[in-house]
Amino acid sequence: MASRRSFLFYLAAILVVLSTLTQETEARRRILRGRRVMTRTYYSGNAVPAWAISFMSGIGMLLVGGVLYVIMRKIVLSSETGTLNTYQPAMQNEV
């Protein structure tokens, strides 16, 4: 039951993110009324406001940056160099 609940939570979160990425839609429909044809235009905007999209993308970038920082810290900074010298001066030929 718990795995199903977490699956539904992640599915809902993914659907919310995808809904922010969909474009606004505009539709036209022709309505027949006798001999006259009427054209109606329907316009629907995003369900999520623009400030919320910007906020979510900013939080996402901060999270990705934090995860990359932790990974790079473990791989690069914590690696042991031992007694291996990483710097060797260039040989100079004096004539």
C-alpha positions in Angstrom: 0.0 0.0 0.0 2.8 2.4 0.8 4.6 1.8 -2.4 1.4 2.4 -4.3 0.9 5.7 -2.4 4.4 6.8 -3.2 4.0 5.9 -6.9 0.8 7.9 -7.0 2.5 10.9 -5.4 5.4 10.8 -7.9 3.0 10.4 -10.7 1.0 13.5 -9.6 4.2 15.5 -9.1 5.4 14.5 -12.7 2.0 15.5 -14.1 2.1 18.9 -12.3 5.6 19.5 -13.8 4.4 18.4 -17.3 1.4 20.7 -17.0 3.7 23.6 -16.5 5.6 22.8 -19.7 2.5 22.5 -21.9 1.7 25.5 -24.1 -1.4 27.6 -23.7 -4.1 26.5 -26.1 -6.4 28.4 -28.4 -9.2 26.7 -30.2 -11.7 27.8 -32.8 -15.0 26.1 -33.4 -17.5 26.7 -36.1 -21.1 26.6 -35.0 -23.7 26.1 -37.6 -26.9 28.1 -37.1 -29.2 27.9 -40.0 -27.5 29.5 -43.0 -25.2 31.7 -40.9 -21.9 30.2 -39.6 -20.6 31.6 -36.3 -17.0 31.2 -35.3 -16.2 31.1 -31.6 -12.7 31.3 -30.2 -11.8 29.7 -26.9 -8.6 30.6 -25.1 -7.3 28.8 -22.0 -4.2 29.7 -20.2 -1.9 27.6 -17.9 -3.3 26.3 -14.7 -0.1 27.2 -12.9 0.9 30.9 -12.8 4.2 32.1 -14.3 5.7 33.0 -11.0 5.1 29.5 -9.7 6.9 28.0 -12.8 9.8 30.3 -12.2 9.9 29.4 -8.5 9.8 25.7 -9.2 12.6 25.9 -11.8 14.7 27.9 -9.4 14.2 25.4 -6.6 15.0 22.6 -9.1 18.3 24.3 -10.1 19.3 24.8 -6.5 18.6 21.1 -5.8 20.5 19.9 -8.8 23.4 22.2 -7.9 23.5 20.9 -4.3 23.5 17.3 -5.5 26.3 17.9 -7.9 28.3 19.7 -5.2 28.0 16.7 -2.8 28.9 14.3 -5.6 31.9 16.3 -6.7 33.0 16.8 -3.1 33.0 13.1 -2.5 34.8 12.3 -5.7 37.3 15.1 -6.2 38.0 16.7 -2.8 38.0 13.5 -0.7 40.2 11.5 -3.0 43.6 10.7 -1.4 46.6 11.8 -3.4 48.9 9.9 -1.0 52.6 10.6 -1.4 52.3 11.1 -5.1 53.6 14.5 -6.1 51.2 16.2 -8.5 53.7 18.9 -9.4 57.0 18.3 -11.1 59.1 21.2 -12.2 60.1 21.3 -15.8 63.7 20.4 -16.7 65.9 23.3 -17.6 68.7 22.9 -20.0 71.3 25.5 -19.1 74.0 26.0 -21.8 
